[in-house]
Amino acid sequence: MSGTLNKVMLIGHLGDEVKMHYFEGGNCIGRFPIATNETYTNKQTGEKVTNTEWHNIVVRNKAAEICEKYLSKGDKIYVEGRLKTRQWQGEDGNTRYTTEVNVQDFTFLSTKKESMANDAGNTPKTQPASGTSQPKTSIEVQPVNEQEQDDDLPF
């Protein structure tokens, strides 16, 4: 096989708030960690074991602004992107490395408040939103009478 693939798909919980960095020219970048868990039962002891893996997530420009506005610590999110390793010189002069997930698509799955409500036996009244479109919200639609429909619409 001559082709290669660099694709990551994760579902996890935010470990911190989205940290934004703005650049000249109007571009921005958002960074946040997400945690994924693996749970299994130790066959020798019968004890339930949970391992947590932390992932550094990077979103850019409009997607970063959406994440900053609607996500908070504890929220559940699906991210899809590519792995990227970068290096820099630390203050001590040593070369440092980090591996990050550069996000290409994401979906908000639940908020921390909804997760706690579900644990208490309540069900959320909203549906998950997809990708970089609108975040999950509950919208009430008011009926429109026919006279109001003839407004100056551009289409």
N, C-alpha and C positions, 0 to 999 in steps of 0.2 A: 504494500500500500504506500503510495507516494505522498498522499495528503496527510495533514496533521489536524488536530482538533484541540482547542483550548476553550472548554466550556464548563461552567460551574453553576449548579442549581442548589440553592439552600433555602430551608425554611427554619427560621429561628426567632429568638426574642432579642430585642435591643438590650444591650448591656449598659447603655449610656445615652444621653441626648445627642442629637446630631450636631457636630461641631462644624461651623461654616468658616471658609476662608475665601475672601474676595480679592480679585486681581484687577490690575489696570486693564481697561478695555471692557469691563463689565462681566467678565467670566467669573465663575465661582465654583467651589468644590466643597462637598459635604463628606464628612467621615464619621463613621460610627461602628462600634463592634456589635456583632450578633453572636449569640450562643446557640449551638446545636447540642442535643443530648442523645446519648446512647444508653439504653437501660437493658440490663440482662440479669439473670439469676445465676449466681455462682453455684455450680453443680455440687461442689464439695461441701460448702457450708449452708447452701439454701438461702443465702443472703442476697437481697436485691442490690445490685450495684449500678450506679449512674455515673457515666463519664461525660464531662462537658468539654466541648471543643470551641475555642473562640476564633472568630474570623473578622478581619479588618475589611470593612466595606467602604467603597469610594463611589460617590455619585457626583455628576457634574451638571452645572448650569441650571436649567429649569427643573430638572428632576431633583437636584439637591435642594432647591428652594421649596419644592413640594414636600420632600421628606422632612425638612426642618419645620415646616408649618404644621404638619399633621402627625408626625411620629414623636413618641416619647419613650423613655426607658420602660421596658417591659412589654411593649407592643410586639405582636407577632407579624412577621413579614416574609414574603417569598422574594428572593432576589435571583437573578440570572445574569451571568456575565462571564468575564475572562479573568484568569489569574495573571497577575503582573508582579514581578519582584523588582524592587528598586533598592538602591544603595545610597548612602550619604556618609559624610564624616561626622562623627560624634564630637562633642565638646572636648572629650579626652584624646581626640586625634585618631581613634580607632574607626575603622570602616564598619558601618552598621548595615544590616539588611532587613527588609520586611517584605512579606508577601501579602498582597491585597487582592480583593475581588473588585474589579472595575465593572460596575453595574451597567447592563444594557437594557434590562427590563425589570420591573418589580411590581408586586401586588401587595396591598395592605390586607392582612388577613383578619386581625382583631386588635382591639385596643386592650390595654391592661385592665381597664374598668370592665370591659365585656368578659375578659377571661375570668375575673373574680366573680362576676355575676353568674357565669356558666358553672363555676365550681359550686356556687350556692344553689344551683338547680334552676336558674332562670335561663331563658333563651333570648338571644339578641333579636332585635326587630329590623336589622339592616342586613344587606347583602354585601359580600366583599366586592370591592372595586378592582379594576384591572389596570396594570401598568402605570404609565405616566398620565393617565386620564384622571378623573375626579376621585378623591378619596371617598371612603365609605361614609355615607350620610343617609339620613332619613328625610325624605322630601314629601310634603303634603301638597297635592295638586288640587287647586280650586277650580270648579267648573266655570267655563267662560260662556257668556251668552253670545248669540250670533251677531249682535250689533257691535260688540267690542272686537270681533275678529276682523273687521274692515279697517283696521288701523293702517297707518303709513308704514307698511313693512317693505324692506328693501328687496323682497323676492316675490 
